[in-house]
Amino acid sequence: EDVVRYRLAGIDTMGVWLPKLLEYGEERGLEWLIENGMSVSTLSYAGGFTGAFGHELDDVLEETRDLIHLAGMLRARSLVVVTGPINNHITKHATRLVIDSLKQLADEAADNDLTLSLMPMRKVFCRDWTFLHRLDETLAILDRVNHPAVQLAFDIYHLWPEKGLLQRLPEFVSRIGVVQV
């Protein structure tokens, strides 16, 4: 239904929400996208490196590798990544888990012509999605990962409250992997 509506509107690129794709079927979804001439800008989402959902880090990394390959098959330009909530960690340890995980995954993403786009979210989403809420803390993680395949997911809904956001755009625009409106 999404593909049909996008095509009717004259749009030939879309972001794919992973749960919808899995419900529809990966292979069937890929065929449907190709058949309709639809390209994929992003696949959302991977991550959860903090173990908040009862998964071991090795399992999360393996699943993220699978999603990198799926995004590669979809010819997506970006895989949106969320950290996972803080869980029972202190911020410093949760941050280290995320940095180490992204460093492990970055080359594989690059090999699949894919950007891992790290998404900060408003604080209201901290319990379910991520402990990253501010642009500066996200950019600091990107600095520490220091890999061209790891960029920022610039979601207007989540980042518009940042003070001086428009004035700061020139500072970090080259670090944006995907813009979500």
N, C-alpha and C positions, 0 to 999 in steps of 0.2 A: 504494500500500500504506500509506504514512504517513497519508494523508487518511482512508482507511477505518478504520484502527486508532484514530486520534484520535476520529473520529465515534462509533465503537463504545464508546469510553471516555467519551463525553459531552462531549468537548472541541471547541469550535467556533472556536478561534483557534490558529494555529501559526506558528512561524518557518520560513521556507523557506530551504533550503541551495541556493545558486545552482547548483553542479554537478549536483545532482539535477534541478532544474528544467530546465536546459539539455539534459540527457540525455533527459528526458521530452518536451521541446518547450515553448517559452514559451506559445504560443497554446493548445495542448492543455492545458497545466497550468493556465492561467488559467481556461479553460472548466471543467475538472474541479473546481477550487476553488469556483467560483461554483455549479456544479451541485450540489455537496455542502454548500452553505451554510457553507463554511469561510472565515473571515477570516484575514488575514495580519498578524502582529505585526511581523515583521522579515524582511528579505532579507539574507542573509549571503553574501558580503562584497564590499566594494569597496576600492580603495586600491592600495597598492604604489607610492607616490609617490617612493620613493628610487631607482627604476630598477634594483633588484637582480635583476630577472628579464629584463634585456636590453631593456626597453621604454622608449621615450622618454616623458618626462613629458607631452607633448602627447597622445600616444596613450592614456596612462593617464587623463588628464582627460576625453578624449572617451569612453572606455569607461565611466568613472564617470558621466558625463552620461547615457549610454545606460541604465545601471543605475538611475539616479535615475528616469528615465522608466518603466522596467520596474517598479520598486517603486511608482511612482504608479499604473500600470495595475493592479497587484495590490492597490492600496489599503493597502499596508503602512504602518505608522506610523513605521518606522525602517529605515534602511539601515546595517548595521554596517560600519565602516571600520577597516582596519588600515593602518599606515603603510608597511609593507614593512621589511625588515631594514636595518641601517645601511649596508650595501653598502660602498663605498669612501669614504664621506663622514665628516667629523667630525660629532659629535653636533649642534653648532650649525647646520651647514649642512643636515643631514637634517631638523632641527626646522623650519628656515625653509622648506624645500620643502613640508613638511606644512602649515604654517600658511598659506602662500601658496595652496596647492591648495585647502584647506578654505574660505578666503575667496572663491576664485573659484567654488566650487560651492554655497555656502550659500544664495544667493538662489534658485537653481534648485531646490534641495531644498525651500525654503519654498514656492515656487510650486506644488510637487507635494504639498503638505501632508505633508511628510516631514522627519524628523529624521535628520541624519547623526550616528551614534553611534560615537564614537572609542573603540576597545577597546585597553586595555593588557593585556598577557599576561605570564605568568610568564617568567622569563629563559630557561628551557629552549626557548622558542619563538622566541628572537631570531634564530636563523639563517634561519628560514623565513618568519616572519610580521611581526614588528614590533620596533622598538628601544625602544618604550615598555613599561616594566615596573612603574612605580610610579604610584600614584594621584596624587601631587603633581605629577609631571612632566606627566601627562595633563591635570590641572586647569590647569596653567600654560599649556598650549597652548590650551585652551578659553578662558582669559582673553585670550590674545593674538588669537584669532580673533574673540571677542566678538560672536557672532551667535546668536540664539535657536534657529536650526535646526541648530546644532552642539552636541551634548551628549556625555555620557559613556555608554559601554556598560558597565554594571556587571555583570560576569560573576563570580559567586560563586567559581567554581573558580579564577579568576585573581587575585582580590583578597582572598580570605580571609586570606592571610598578612600583610596590611598591619597594622602595629601600631595598636591603638586604633580599628580600623575601625568597630565598632558605635558607639562614643562619638562618632565624627566624622560619622556619617550626617546629623545635622541640618544640618551645615555645607554639604553638597553634594547633598542629596537632590533639591533643585529643579533640579539640573543633569544628572540622569539621564534619558537618552533611552530606554533599554531596560534591563531587568534580565533576565539570563540565568542560569538555574539548571541 
